[in-house]
Amino acid sequence: MIILNSRSVALTFQPQLNQVFYQLLGQGLTWIVIVVTPLVCLVPDLMMAAWRARYMRTPVDILMTAEEKGQETVQVIPMVEKQHVAAW
């Protein structure tokens, strides 16, 4: 990108875009968008991971927590999945 924005290359291929890249990177709003956009895109994934960790724990998660606490025995209740029956 920097090579394409240099004066000699830009004048050869597209003179209208000479130094535009440098002007964009010189503005604060561009840097805010570059930093904030990925963070905003990660929020739904992080919220789903937190939701699953808190409310949809698997038996493995329960056993790992019990092992961290030093418990010898743990009662793991298996998750019962709903059976979807197709109505004909």
N, C-alpha and C positions, 0 to 999 in steps of 0.2 A: 504494500500500500504506500509506503514511504517513497519507494522508487518511482511508482507511478505518479506521485505528487510532486516530484522534483520538476524544476522549471523546464528543462530540455525535453524530458519525456512527455510531460503534460502538454507542452506546445505542439509536439509531434502528433499525439493521438487525439487529444481533446482540449483545446486551449481554454474553453470556458471553465474548466475545473481546476485551473492553476491555483494552488495554495488553499483550496477549499478544506482539505483534510486538516491542515494545520489550524485553520480558523475554527473549525468545529471543536478540535481538542483544546483550544484556548478558551472555550466558554465553560462556565461552571455547570450549566444545565446539562450539558452533554455528559459530564462526569457523574452527575447525580443520577441520570438515567442509566448509565453503564453500571453503577453500583446498586441502585435500588431495584431495577427490573429483575435480576436473578433472585434477589431476596424475596420479592413479592411472589415470584413463581414458585419458590420453595415452601411458602407458608402452608398451602393445602396439604402437601405431602407430610410436613412436620406435624400438622394437626392430626392427620389420620394415623400417623405412627404413635402419637401420644394417646389417641383414643383407643387404639388397639392394645397398647401396653397397659392401659388402665382398666378397660372394660371388657376386652376380648382376650383374656390371657389363655394361652394354650397350656396343656399339662406340662410341657417342657419348661415354660416360664415359671410355673408354680414350683416345680422341683428345683430350678436354679435359685429361686428366691429362698426356698427352704434350706438349700445347701449353704447359701451365703450367711444365713442366720444361725447355722450350726444345728438344725433340727435333724433328729435321727429318722423319725417316721413322719410321713405326710400322707394325708388322704387326698387323692386326686380323683375328682369326679369327672368322668369322661363327658365330653361335649356330645350332646345328642343333636344330630342334624335332622332337619325336617325332610320327610320323604315327599317328593313331588310326584304326584300321580296324575298322569295325563287323563283328562276326561274325554272319552270317546263319544 
